[in-house]
Amino acid sequence: MDNDITLGIIGGSGLYDIPSLTNKTEFSIETPFGSPSSKILTGTINNQKVAFLTRHGPGHIIPPSKINYRANIYALKLAGVKRIISVSAVGSLKENLAPGHIVIPDGLYDNTSNRIKTFFNDDIVAHVDVADPFCKQLSSMLANAVKPTGANLHEGGSFITIEGPRFSTKTESNTFRSWDMSIIGMTTSPEAFLAREAEICYSVMAHVTDYDVWHESETPVTVDMVIKTLQENTDIATSSLENLAKTLSETPDQTCKCHTALSDAIITKINKTTNTNTHNKLRLLIDKYIQDSFE
């Protein structure tokens, strides 16, 4: 696979293909953390090489808590991806964020409990900075890519990730509203945290599909509602990604700190560890910082 694939796209519920992707090729990638959710589909958008991965697998067969998030992010890292755009369906927790609107969040609250959330949970420890879990530079570029589509765009907002696969109760939904959360979904955690550990810029194009279950005058969220809104927003997502690809081809350099996130995060004295298997699993992520440790 080419190592110059700089943009990765993770498709969520309802987005299983990128219509504007040309010169398509599929690759099967195995990682030290297992198999990703789907094959990696590569191709070109506006002369920019991109990689596309279906988060829930072909035919949407993987529930949120069973997704192998580590394999997905690691596979995109192996493909050479430098930036990831997550296209996600979300519920709104605020009146002004209506179905059909696009939100590019800047905050993340992890309310999950059954997921592996780090690459560094065995012998080698790293404490990565995720105060701002979404890349500010990439989020700004994404916002500028969405604006020409005419979509109702909201920049900023707090995104809460719940375990799923069920939707919220009214009590939960109203509690999240009292916490001043903006949108709700089931997959952004741990995806964003793993992307940071892999030193990949990460941003979310969140498509509001419903008002969760808190809105008394609106119908509670259903699967049909989610898919219908996403299908209606397919053109917006596609056009936005086309615009972003063009922007990236014009400004390819990363000036953010995402790509050096591990530079001061690894606390283990790796040359003292006896578990070379762990080092081999993490070699893609850490070797540039400890290249002499195992010689």
N, C-alpha and C positions, 0 to 999 in steps of 0.2 A: 504494500500500500504506500501511496505517496506520503512523504513527510511534510508536504507543504499545504496540507489541509488545515487551514487556520480557523475555520468556523464550524462549530458543531451545533446541530439543532436537535433537541430532544422533543419529540412530539408526544403530547399527552392524549387524554380522552378526545376522540373525534378527529385527531390529526394523525393519519397513518401514512401520509405521503406528502411530498412537496411537488405540486403540478409543474412548477417552473424549473425544476431540476432537470438538467440535460446531461447527456453523456453518462448515463447511470451505470454503476457497477456495484454488485453486492459482494461483501466480504464476510466470512465467518472468522471471528476473533475469539480466542480463548485467553483468559487472564489467570493470574495466580489466585484470583478470588472467584473463579468459576466463569460461567457463561453469561454474557450480557442478555438483556431482554429480547434482542432481535439481532439479525445480521446488521452490519453497518452498510448503509447505502451511501455511496459517494457519487458526486457529480459536480456540475458547475452551475452557478447562478451569477449572472453578470460578470463572467470571467473570473469568478472567485471559486476556488475549490472548497466544497463543503462536505460534511458528513452528517447523515441523518440516522437517528436511532429512534425506534418506537418504544416508548417507555413501558407500555403494558404488553408488549409482544404482539405478534400477528394475530388479528382477531380479538384483541383485548382479552387475553386469558390470564394475566397476572394481576392480582389485587395489590393495592398500594403497599401493604405490609410485607408482601412476599417478593417485591421487586429486589433484584440484586443490584442495589445502587452502587456498591463498590465496583462490581464488574462493569457496569455501564460507564462510569466515569473513567476507570482504568482503560477500558477499550478505546474510548475517545482520546485519551492521552497517548496511547500507543499509535493511534492514527495520526498524531501530530497536531491535534486540535489545540488552539491557543485560547479560543473564546467559545463559550456555550450560551446559546439562547434556549431557554426552556419555554415552550408554548404550552400554557396550562389553562384548564378550565377552573374557575373559582366561583365561590358564592360571595355575594356582597353583604357586608355588615353595616353599611352606611346608606342612607336614603339617596344621596347624590351619586352613588356608584350603581348605575342602572344596568340591567341586562343589555348586552351588546357593547358596553363600554370596554375600553382597554385600560388596564392599570399596570404601571411599572413600579413595583414596590421598592422601598428603600430600607425596610425593617422586617425582621423575621422572628417569630415566636414559635419555638418547638414544643408542641403539646403531644408528642408521640412518646411511646415507651417500649416498643417491641422491635426496634430496628438497630442494626449495627451502624454506628454513626461516624466511624473513623477507620482509617487504614492502620492506625497506630495503636492497636490494642493487644499486642503480643510481643514482648521483649524489647521493642524499640518504641519509645514514648516521645510524642511531639505535642506541644500545646500551641495550636495555631490561633492567630488573631482573627476572630469573626465578628468584631464589634459592628462592622458594616459588612454584612454577608454578601451583598450584591455589589458588583464592581460599578463604582460611580461613573467611570469613564464609559464603560460599555452601555450602562443604562441610559446615559445621556445620548449616546450615538443611536441607541434603539429608539428612544423617544423622538429624535429628529427624523428617524426612518419611518415612524408611524404617522407623523403629522401630515405629510403630503396625501395620505389616504383619505383624510377628512373624518377619520374616526374620532369618537369622543374619547379623548385621552386624558388620563390622570397620572401625573408624575408624583411618586411618593406614596407612602401609606404602609401600614403594618400588616404583614401577612402571617396568619396563624396556620400551622400545619397540624391537622388532627390525624389520628391513627386510621380511621376508616375500617372497613369499606362502607359502613353505614353512614348516613347523613346525621347531622346533629339533632339533639332534642331541642325543644324550644328553650328549656332552662339553660342548656349549654350555649346556645346561640346568643341569648340575651346576656349571659355572663361574658362572653367574648366581646359583645358590644360595650359592656360596662368597662372592659379593659382597654377600650379605644382601639380595638383591632379594626382593620379596614376590609380585608378580604380573607376568605377561608378556603383551604385546599387540603390535599392529602399526600402530596409527594415532594414538596420543595425542601423539606427536611427528611433525610440528611443530604439530599442532592447538593445543595448549596455549600454545605460544610465540606463534603468530600471534594468538590471542585476546588475549593480554596486550598485544601491539603495537597491536591494535585497541581496547584499553581496555575489553574485555568480560570480566566475571567468568567464570571457567571452573572446572567441577568434573566429576568422573567418577563415575558409578554403574557400577562394574565388577562384572559377573556372572561368577563363577568357573564355568567349564564343564568343567574337566579338571585333571589334575596335570601338564600338559605331557608330557614323556617321561622324567622322572627317577625317578618312583615305581615301584619294582620290582614291587610287588604290585598295581598298577593298570594297566589297558589304556592304551597310549599314545593321545594325542589324535587324534581323527578329526573330519571335518566333521560327520558325523551326531551325534557326541557334543555338539559345540558347539550345533548347532541344537536338539537335543532339550532340553538344559538351558535354553536361552533361551526356548523355547516354554513350558516349565514355569514360568519366572520372569516371564512376560508380565504376569500379574496383579500381581505384586510391583512391577514397574516402573511399570505404569499407576497403581496405588494410590499409590505414592510420589510420582509426578509430580502427581497430583491434590492430595495433601497439601501439596506444595511450592507449587503454584500458589495454594492458599488462604493459605499463610503469606506469600507475596509480596504478595498483595492487601492483607494486613493490615499489612505492614511494607515498603512500596515503596521506601524511600530506601536508597541505597547509602552506607555509611559506610566502606567499604574504600578502598584506594588503587589498585585495579585501573583505575578510570575516569580516573585521572590519570597512568597509567604512562609516558606520553610527555613529561610536563611537564619533566623534566630529562634526557631520553634522547637528544634530537636534537643531534648534534654539528656537523653541517654548517651553515655560514653560508648559509642558503638564499637570502638576497637577493643573494648573489654568484654563484649557479649560473646557467648559461645554458640549462639544459635544462628548459624549461617543461613539456614532455611528462611528465617524471617528477613534477613538482609536481602536475600535473593528475590523474595516476593516484593520488596519495596525498592529494589534497585533503580527502577525507572524514575522513582520520585526523589530519592535521596543521594544518588551517587555523585551528583555534582557538588555536594557538600562534604562528602566523606570518602572521596575516591581513593585515598591512600590507606584507609582504615583496615582493609582486609588483605593487603599485599604482604 
